[in-house]
Amino acid sequence: MFFGINGVSLAYHATPKCGCTSVKAMILESLGESVEGGEDEAILEIHKSIGSPPFKKFKADFRFCVVRDPVQRFVSGYSNRVLHFGDIPEVGFDEFVENFSHYYRTYPRIKHHFLPQVFFIGKRPEYFTNIFWINEMEEIRDFLSTISKREIILGPRQSGGSDRKPIPTEGQIQFILDFYKQDLKFLEKMDRLSSGGLSVEKGMVGRFLDQIWSRKGGQ
């Protein structure tokens, strides 16, 4: 999505389950817009105002996205979309993983939230001027505050179901990583760019080896 904020052009490529509710809320605040209502109503309004479309290149002063460990994103998607929101009849995590292709093909809300990150951010990290990990919300707030010249507050989190996150087995981790192999390639390219001091800002990337569960035995 493309925005003009304080004379600066900004492109944000939103990915579901990568902090997009928080980031969209902060962008709206940067634009001087407010969202009213209770938590669920406010979150719905945020996503009506700013969508999560497929990747499209923009010519903008700043182009940014937020990335996440694919396994953590999958587990969060299950706890939030299945256990909390009930996008499908509730099933255990083992059954969800075993029959994931069925749920992915059959339920549009599941597909939207479990699509690979590259569907939303493309496959070339060098396109972006700024890439953040999901745990860098304070850095994103500061980034948007600097652009907008406003004191932005941290946006709301999609925390529903976070207290019921399962712990995947090694086999399930491997299944998830195989499904998201294009996301892993993006993150590997991102790490190389950071190490080489190229276009993506150092400090916002480069923690790849510490982020991906498969390099730590799934821990």
C-alpha positions in Angstrom: 0.0 0.0 0.0 1.2 3.5 -0.9 1.0 6.5 1.3 2.0 10.1 1.4 3.0 11.2 4.9 4.4 14.7 5.6 5.7 15.1 2.0 7.4 11.7 2.1 6.2 8.7 0.0 5.9 5.4 1.8 5.1 1.9 0.7 4.2 -0.7 3.3 3.8 -4.3 2.2 1.6 -5.9 4.8 1.8 -9.6 5.6 -0.9 -11.3 7.8 0.5 -12.7 11.1 3.6 -10.4 10.8 2.4 -7.6 13.0 0.3 -6.0 10.3 -2.5 -4.9 12.7 0.0 -2.9 14.8 1.8 -1.4 11.8 -1.4 -0.5 10.0 -2.7 1.3 13.2 0.6 3.2 13.4 0.4 4.2 9.8 -3.2 5.5 10.3 -1.9 7.5 13.2 0.9 8.9 11.1 -1.8 10.1 8.6 -3.7 11.8 11.5 -6.5 9.3 11.4 -8.0 7.6 14.5 -9.9 4.3 14.9 -12.8 4.2 17.3 -14.6 1.3 19.0 -13.7 -1.7 21.1 -10.7 -3.9 20.4 -12.3 -6.2 17.9 -14.2 -3.4 16.2 -11.0 -1.3 16.0 -9.0 -4.1 14.5 -11.7 -4.7 11.9 -11.7 -1.0 11.0 -7.9 -1.0 10.7 -7.9 -3.8 8.1 -10.8 -2.2 6.2 -8.7 1.0 5.9 -5.5 -0.7 4.9 -5.5 -4.1 3.2 -2.8 -6.8 2.6 -2.7 -7.1 -1.1 -0.4 -9.3 -3.2 3.1 -7.8 -3.8 3.4 -4.9 -6.2 6.4 -2.7 -6.7 6.1 1.0 -5.8 8.4 4.0 -6.4 8.6 5.5 -3.0 11.1 7.2 -0.8 10.8 4.4 1.8 9.6 0.8 1.1 9.3 -1.5 4.1 7.9 -4.7 5.3 8.0 -6.9 8.4 9.2 -10.5 8.4 8.8 -13.4 10.8 10.2 -16.8 11.6 8.0 -19.0 9.4 7.4 -21.6 12.1 6.5 -19.0 14.7 4.1 -17.4 12.1 2.4 -20.7 11.4 1.9 -21.5 15.1 0.6 -18.0 15.7 -1.8 -18.4 12.8 -3.1 -21.6 14.2 -3.7 -20.2 17.7 -5.2 -17.0 16.5 -7.2 -18.0 13.5 -8.3 -21.5 14.5 -8.5 -21.4 18.3 -9.4 -17.7 18.8 -11.4 -16.6 15.8 -12.7 -20.0 14.7 -12.0 -19.6 11.0 -12.6 -23.4 10.8 -14.2 -25.8 13.3 -11.7 -26.2 16.1 -9.2 -29.0 15.6 -6.0 -30.0 17.4 -2.7 -28.8 16.1 -1.6 -32.3 15.0 -4.8 -32.7 12.9 -4.4 -29.2 11.5 -0.9 -29.9 10.3 -1.7 -33.3 9.0 -4.7 -32.0 7.0 -3.3 -28.5 6.3 -3.6 -28.8 2.5 -7.4 -29.4 2.9 -7.9 -26.4 5.3 -5.7 -24.2 3.1 -7.6 -25.0 -0.1 -11.1 -25.0 1.5 -11.2 -22.0 3.8 -10.3 -18.6 2.3 -9.6 -17.0 5.7 -7.1 -19.8 6.5 -5.4 -19.4 3.1 -5.1 -15.6 3.4 -3.4 -15.8 6.8 -1.1 -18.8 5.9 0.0 -17.7 2.4 3.8 -17.5 2.2 5.3 -14.1 3.1 6.7 -13.7 -0.3 3.2 -13.5 -1.7 2.9 -10.2 0.0 6.5 -8.9 0.0 8.0 -10.4 -3.2 11.2 -12.4 -3.5 13.8 -9.6 -3.6 14.8 -8.1 -0.3 17.0 -5.5 -2.1 13.8 -3.8 -3.2 13.1 -2.6 0.3 14.8 0.3 2.0 13.8 -1.0 5.5 13.0 -4.6 6.7 12.0 -5.2 10.3 11.6 -8.4 12.3 8.2 -8.7 14.0 9.9 -8.1 17.4 11.0 -4.6 16.3 7.7 -2.8 16.7 9.4 0.0 18.7 11.8 0.6 15.8 8.9 0.7 13.4 7.2 3.2 15.7 10.3 5.4 15.7 10.7 5.0 12.0 7.1 6.3 11.4 7.4 9.0 14.1 10.5 10.4 12.3 8.7 10.4 8.9 5.4 11.9 10.2 7.0 14.2 12.8 4.3 12.8 15.3 4.7 11.0 18.5 3.3 7.6 17.4 2.2 5.1 20.0 2.6 1.4 19.6 -0.4 -0.1 17.7 -2.7 -2.9 19.1 -1.6 -6.5 18.8 -3.6 -9.5 17.5 -3.0 -11.4 20.7 -6.1 -13.7 20.7 -5.1 -17.3 21.3 -1.5 -16.4 22.2 -1.9 -18.3 25.5 -2.7 -21.5 23.7 0.2 -21.9 21.3 1.2 -25.5 20.7 4.8 -26.7 20.5 5.4 -28.3 17.1 7.4 -31.5 16.8 10.5 -31.8 14.7 8.5 -33.4 11.9 5.9 -30.6 12.0 8.7 -28.0 11.9 10.1 -29.6 8.8 6.7 -29.7 7.2 6.2 -26.0 7.9 9.7 -25.1 6.6 9.1 -27.1 3.4 5.8 -25.3 2.8 7.6 -21.9 3.3 10.8 -22.7 1.5 10.4 -19.5 -0.6 10.2 -17.4 2.6 13.4 -19.1 3.8 15.1 -18.1 0.6 14.0 -14.5 1.1 15.4 -14.5 4.6 18.7 -16.1 3.5 19.0 -13.4 0.8 18.2 -10.8 3.4 21.0 -12.1 5.7 23.5 -11.9 2.8 22.5 -8.3 2.0 23.0 -7.3 5.6 26.3 -9.1 5.9 27.5 -7.4 2.7 26.4 -4.0 3.7 24.1 -3.5 0.8 20.8 -1.7 0.4 18.7 -3.1 3.2 19.5 -1.2 6.5 21.8 -3.0 8.7 20.5 -3.5 12.2 17.0 -4.3 11.0 18.2 -7.6 9.4 21.1 -9.9 10.0 19.7 -11.9 12.8 18.6 -14.7 10.5 20.6 -17.5 12.2 19.1 -16.6 15.5 15.6 -16.4 14.2 15.0 -19.7 12.3 14.0 -22.6 14.5 15.5 -25.2 12.2 19.0 -24.0 13.0 18.4 -24.5 16.7 16.8 -27.9 16.6 13.3 -26.5 16.8 13.8 -24.8 20.1 
